[in-house]
């Protein structure tokens, strides 16, 4: 086993061994920009002095920060074999002396887990820039994988108070706390700085009266493509809102959502067990600790998982406080009306000393779910669950759809998406379709994207394509013909988007049990035949796969 190896226990309790990622300068630059572009930050790169030394401006209205900083940064990477295999280092590679910028100078090291290069899979480690300390041209700063990085990954925030070096390690979402307190953290006696329980100290001073009171539970439902996700982005996600998005599915569990206890292997080989929070607990912790910010948890396809089972006892927290009473408990409107006992969640939210306290959803956290009313083979949301949500039907209407999409012509035809969709939906909801819950089978206004409707004229006459394919199978294509067939295939991929998405849906789902309602089933008896006929035709002839009355309805709607 090499000395630069790391240890990590995955969700299955298996021991993982590997090495950290070494980011390029450009990757690190992008990660820095991303980190300071969320959660209320405004970041400006004033000067790139060296590849490891930036002069930057940081602004954050929530923290009342507006200042310039000299940022020294680098990778936390594997150590030479002579040293402890668990010790990593950062080399700044700069000839500039940080003491010149003592007033606002930061040293940040980026530790990224193997095969992962996203900000969420990163731990930041910061060191003090101290007066009187001699910084060489290429200073090397040390960090321990187990005692520093692993703790920060698990708990969110860690301050070294044992060695006296005042090392601080944290997940990127805690950068706000570091920047707000870096002088105190770096220039005080290490023994006076709290360790991994920093969150407990933060939350103890939270004034609930200052918390944003906008929290609600909203469930958006409607036909596929009716604009549920569009509505969330344009009506509910405000500038500055911190959004977490996830999707329920049949295998999604309470442990995935809330968290679970997993084994942790210590340095001496001893196995202990620690609660690992899920996305709900994580956003609960963050929203509680940041009362002035608005958080939104979006659950897509909420009825594709067993939602009541996934929520478990958290189900009770969905009852929100809607008014201030004479015997008020001090919590703002939008907070969970009733608290529950869950020591694992409480410890994440409040710290170890308050893990017996009741857990509530704070008023600055909203939960928004979406579901398609037409989905089959999904879980039913019982009445007790649904009544805890504000239900909102997203009407399938082109009124708010961008005209560029609504009035876009389908491929090389003169039929617009608006009129095609409208005429098909009339048939879907008519008695002639003979479909159970036919209303839910309508095409949504956002069922397609604009790119699905665009036509690539390079496809040409597909009879030429068939001739080229025959030559291709015999291996007799010329270089010019090879180029030609490649161009045709690229055009076909574009022009197949509409029939593969829309016509397939109509054949396989909406009219699955009554295809003769719209299709010429005597001539086209399989989806393969329908798609081929649509592709090989031109202009309005593409719609010959539909019955005459249906085809004429499209064309007639355009002529009105």
Phi, psi and omega in degrees: 000125181286157186284347180267011182283155177240164178238141175204141178260124180277184185295341179267002181083011181271143180280124181253134179238136181183189180237154179288159176282138171258112183281145172288167179300317180294321177297318180293320178300316180295323180293321177297314179299318179296316182299324181260026177235009179233169176056037174089001181279147167236125188240132176229124174276107183280319182201134173264091187291311170222178178294345181241007184220112179246143168261119189231160171242131179240135176227138175208108184295328180295325181262358184056045179251130172206097188203164175259148182223149166262115185254117172260131186215157178188177177279144165266115192226177184298148182268161176295153187300338183287342183261173178304129183297340181269354181267130177245170182216161171236130174247122185284329178061042182233146175266356179281140179271114181302339181296341177291341185237038187304327188299316180217077180232132183236142171243116181237131174249138182254119175249115183245131182290151185311132176064018178228130184231018179267158181300324183293342180258025185243146169242131179262135176238132183237145179235157178283150167256110193252141175293141178085352180272135180275112178265114178290175181299330181229070186297140179245122182246136190257147177214145181258131184300313187280311189277340182249298187290313182296322178296315179296322179297320184281320188255346179100324188206135182214136176237126179286118179240009183262316187273343182086004181271355178056034175295137178237128178237140184199155171289152187305330182293348179263010180300329180300319182289321180295311181297323181291336187233011191298326180294316179294319181295324187269333187250002175266165174299131185302328182294340180272352181267135180286153181269219186301348179270024179307322182302325180296324178288326180294311188288336183296338182260011183285130176262110183297336179291340179267001184282141175301131184245074181232004187294136177203164175249121184233134178239110179267129180224156181166181182290159178302129179083013181283346176110029181294312179294323177299317180298318179300311184295324187263340184246334187247326180275104182271159175303130182093347177294141177259118191246132172242130184237134175215169184233130173278149176209169187303332181266002181285135187235172174304318180297322177295322187277311185270313183139173182206161177271124183235154179287145176232128181266121180281172182299326180274008179090355179286140181258127173237175184234135186223143178287126176252113186291147173268182184299325179294313180295322179298312181287332175297315179297313183294318180293323178295319184280351180232073188296339182271000182248150179261127180246144179227124173257116180257124178246102178282146176055049188298332181272003174278348171245166178281081190306312179302322179287323180295319178288328180057225181290342176296338173317319182295332183288347182289344173288115184259149174288126186248351180203162176267124182258174179294332180251051188292146182267002177093351179275141181289162175301138183104345175285154174306131181292325181237143176264160176235160176264115174210099188294329178295313178293317182300319179295322177295318183284311193254340188105166185299323184289347184235025186288349178269356181287157179292143178263135175226152168284123181290160185288347179265013177241118174255149177240123181238122178249155175230150174205145175271129181287345183267354185297137176256162178056042177238171182279147178273135174271113184289167184299319181299325178285312185295326183293345179272006179238150168276109182279136178222119176280126174268106185293142179277088190220138179276000186302321183257010180275137178305126180304333179300322176279311186301319186259012176289138179279142180283111180052232182263020178267175175258007182273125179278159177297322180302312184285323176300310181299315182298315182291319177297317182294329175299319180289322180302318185271355179281158179296333183295337181288331177062039183250135173290135183052047185301326182304325182284352182265004180296154172284130177281153181300329179259022180299328178242161170260161179304323181297334180289340184264343185290146183250133175256108186287352178293349180295325178062209178273118184291349172296324175296323178296318179299320179295320178294322179298321179297316178295323179298318180296334178269353180073029184249015180290138171280168178300320179296320179290326176298319177295319181297314182292328177294319178296316180298316182295322177297319178293322179297321179300322177290314186285346177275349185301314182294305181297324181291332180268310189273305183295322176299318178299316180295320182286314187271343187230290188302318182241031184303322183258005181205054185296333181293349179294329181229336185262152172278078188287342177291327181263326182239107190252002178216159178298324179302316179294320180297310181298318181295316180297319179297317183289321186278348177276175177229149176054221183295339178297343178299331183276010178292347177289343178266160175296155185302318182294326178289312179300316180295330178295318177300309184293319180297323178296326178288330183277344181288000000 
